[in-house]
Amino acid sequence: MMNSCIMLAVSLHTPTDLDSIIDNSDLREDGLVKDSHITILFDKVKEIPRDEVLPSISEILGDEDYLVFLEVLKDNNKFKLTDIFELSTFENGDSDYLIMRLKPNNEMYQVLSKLNSGLIKKYGTESDFITYKPHMTLAEMIPGTASKYLNNKKLEAVLKDSKVGFEDIIISYGHDEGKYDKYNITTFHAIERLFRE
């Protein structure tokens, strides 16, 4: 079975590496995420053709908003992380996740929510989640360990001085055996990301 995941690649710039704050013994398989992203759509049963992704995004956003969205991705602007994201956690099966959840009071949240609902409708995707909560994962953790970082003063200080940039649209196709293939839909920052992976 093939699944599809359409993502927005995100660059996270922290003044200190997070592994100096997050205890290695709290981390699970994937550990700290080095190449961040925000999932726009996850379809667990379909292979969404990658040549349809940009035309679908254009159709959902409309010509003017689509061009503005692409300009944001092309741009090298970095935003103050805590202005548009907030630290949070969630549990999923046998892992906890330490995440930065996109605040609902900004334009990127509105755009990604519109894309999520439009793509769900277009592809008939069934989501495991009632509402779409765009976020980027900082770390996959052992159950019961992520919540202790919500009030960690060192982590709070680092995140307050961190910046974030929005980069490219990416799609990945997962296979039953846990492997996946990843493709750039846009390539504004693909080389830069290659060195972070």
C-alpha positions as CSV (number, residue, x, y, z in Angstrom):
1,M,0.0,0.0,0.0
2,M,1.2,3.5,-0.8
3,N,0.5,6.7,1.2
4,S,1.1,10.3,0.3
5,C,2.2,13.2,2.4
6,I,2.2,16.8,1.1
7,M,4.3,19.0,3.3
8,L,5.6,22.5,3.6
9,A,9.4,22.4,4.3
10,V,10.4,24.7,7.2
11,S,13.8,25.9,8.3
12,L,14.3,26.3,12.0
13,H,17.3,28.4,13.2
14,T,18.1,28.1,16.9
15,P,20.9,29.9,18.6
16,T,21.8,26.6,20.4
17,D,21.3,23.1,19.2
18,L,18.3,21.5,20.9
19,D,20.3,18.4,21.8
20,S,22.0,20.5,24.5
21,I,18.6,21.0,26.2
22,I,16.6,17.9,25.4
23,D,18.0,14.8,27.2
24,N,19.0,12.1,24.8
25,S,17.5,9.4,27.1
26,D,14.1,11.0,26.5
27,L,14.3,10.5,22.7
28,R,12.8,7.7,20.6
29,E,13.7,6.3,17.1
30,D,13.7,9.5,15.1
31,G,14.9,11.7,17.9
32,L,15.4,15.4,17.2
33,V,14.1,16.5,13.8
34,K,16.8,18.1,11.7
35,D,14.8,18.9,8.5
36,S,11.5,20.3,9.7
37,H,8.2,20.4,7.9
38,I,4.5,21.1,8.4
39,T,2.2,18.4,7.0
40,I,-0.5,19.9,4.7
41,L,-2.2,16.6,3.8
42,F,-1.6,12.9,4.7
43,D,-3.5,10.4,2.7
44,K,-2.8,6.9,4.0
45,V,-4.3,4.9,1.1
46,K,-3.6,6.9,-2.1
47,E,-0.7,7.9,-4.3
48,I,-1.4,11.5,-5.2
49,P,0.4,12.3,-8.5
50,R,3.1,14.8,-7.8
51,D,2.4,16.7,-11.0
52,E,-1.1,17.5,-9.7
53,V,0.1,19.1,-6.4
54,L,0.9,22.7,-7.6
55,P,-2.1,22.9,-9.9
56,S,-4.3,21.8,-7.0
57,I,-2.8,24.4,-4.7
58,S,-3.3,27.1,-7.3
59,E,-6.9,26.1,-7.8
60,I,-7.6,26.0,-4.0
61,L,-5.9,29.3,-3.2
62,G,-6.9,31.2,-6.4
63,D,-4.4,32.9,-8.7
64,E,-3.5,36.0,-6.6
65,D,-3.1,34.2,-3.2
66,Y,-1.2,31.3,-5.0
67,L,1.4,33.8,-6.3
68,V,1.7,35.5,-2.9
69,F,2.2,32.0,-1.3
70,L,4.9,31.2,-3.8
71,E,6.6,34.5,-3.1
72,V,6.7,33.7,0.6
73,L,8.3,30.4,-0.1
74,K,10.9,31.9,-2.5
75,D,11.8,34.7,0.0
76,N,14.6,34.2,2.5
77,N,12.7,36.0,5.2
78,K,13.0,34.4,8.6
79,F,10.2,35.1,11.2
80,K,10.5,35.2,15.0
81,L,9.5,31.6,15.9
82,T,7.4,32.5,19.0
83,D,5.4,35.2,17.1
84,I,3.8,32.5,15.0
85,F,4.3,29.2,16.8
86,E,3.8,28.0,20.3
87,L,5.4,25.0,22.1
88,S,3.1,22.0,22.6
89,T,3.0,18.2,22.8
90,F,0.9,15.3,21.7
91,E,0.8,11.6,22.1
92,N,0.5,9.2,19.2
93,G,0.7,5.5,20.0
94,D,4.0,4.6,21.6
95,S,5.6,8.0,21.2
96,D,5.2,11.5,22.6
97,Y,6.0,14.4,20.3
98,L,7.4,17.8,21.2
99,I,6.1,20.2,18.6
100,M,5.8,23.9,17.6
101,R,2.1,24.4,16.8
102,L,1.3,27.2,14.4
103,K,-0.8,29.9,16.1
104,P,-4.2,30.4,14.4
105,N,-3.9,34.2,14.3
106,N,-1.5,34.4,11.3
107,E,-1.8,34.2,7.5
108,M,0.2,31.0,7.1
109,Y,-2.2,29.2,9.4
110,Q,-5.1,30.4,7.3
111,V,-3.4,29.3,4.0
112,L,-2.4,25.9,5.3
113,S,-5.9,25.3,6.7
114,K,-7.5,26.2,3.4
115,L,-5.1,23.9,1.5
116,N,-5.8,21.0,3.9
117,S,-9.5,21.2,3.6
118,G,-9.4,21.8,-0.2
119,L,-7.0,18.8,-0.7
120,I,-9.1,16.6,1.6
121,K,-12.2,17.4,-0.5
122,K,-10.3,17.0,-3.9
123,Y,-8.8,13.6,-3.1
124,G,-11.5,12.3,-0.8
125,T,-9.0,11.9,2.0
126,E,-10.1,10.5,5.4
127,S,-8.3,12.1,8.3
128,D,-7.6,10.4,11.6
129,F,-7.9,13.9,13.2
130,I,-11.1,15.9,13.8
131,T,-9.4,19.3,13.2
132,Y,-6.3,20.3,11.3
133,K,-3.6,21.6,13.6
134,P,-0.5,22.6,11.6
135,H,2.7,22.1,13.4
136,M,6.3,21.2,13.0
137,T,7.8,18.4,15.2
138,L,10.9,19.2,17.3
139,A,11.4,15.6,18.6
140,E,9.9,12.1,18.9
141,M,10.1,11.1,22.5
142,I,9.5,8.3,24.9
143,P,5.9,8.3,26.3
144,G,5.5,10.6,29.3
145,T,8.7,12.6,28.7
146,A,7.6,15.5,26.3
147,S,5.4,17.4,28.8
148,K,8.3,18.2,31.1
149,Y,9.8,20.4,28.4
150,L,6.7,22.6,28.3
151,N,8.0,24.6,31.3
152,N,11.7,24.3,30.6
153,K,13.2,27.7,31.0
154,K,16.3,26.9,28.9
155,L,14.2,25.6,26.0
156,E,11.8,28.6,26.4
157,A,14.8,31.0,26.1
158,V,16.2,29.3,23.0
159,L,12.9,29.2,21.2
160,K,12.3,32.9,22.0
161,D,15.6,33.7,20.2
162,S,14.9,31.3,17.3
163,K,13.8,32.1,13.7
164,V,11.7,30.1,11.2
165,G,11.5,30.3,7.4
166,F,9.0,28.7,5.0
167,E,10.8,27.0,2.1
168,D,9.3,24.5,-0.4
169,I,6.4,22.1,-1.1
170,I,7.4,18.5,-0.8
171,I,5.6,15.2,-1.3
172,S,6.6,11.8,0.1
173,Y,5.3,8.4,-0.7
174,G,5.5,5.8,2.0
175,H,5.6,2.1,1.4
176,D,4.5,-0.8,3.6
177,E,8.0,-1.7,4.6
178,G,8.6,1.7,6.3
179,K,10.5,3.2,3.4
180,Y,9.5,6.3,1.6
181,D,10.4,8.3,-1.5
182,K,10.5,12.1,-1.2
183,Y,10.2,14.6,-4.1
184,N,10.5,18.4,-4.3
185,I,7.4,20.0,-5.8
186,T,9.1,23.4,-5.6
187,T,12.9,23.9,-5.4
188,F,13.5,27.3,-4.0
189,H,15.6,26.0,-1.1
190,A,16.2,22.4,-2.0
191,I,20.1,22.6,-2.0
192,E,20.1,24.3,1.4
193,R,17.8,21.5,2.8
194,L,19.9,18.7,1.4
195,F,22.7,19.6,3.8
196,R,20.3,19.5,6.8
197,E,18.9,16.0,6.0
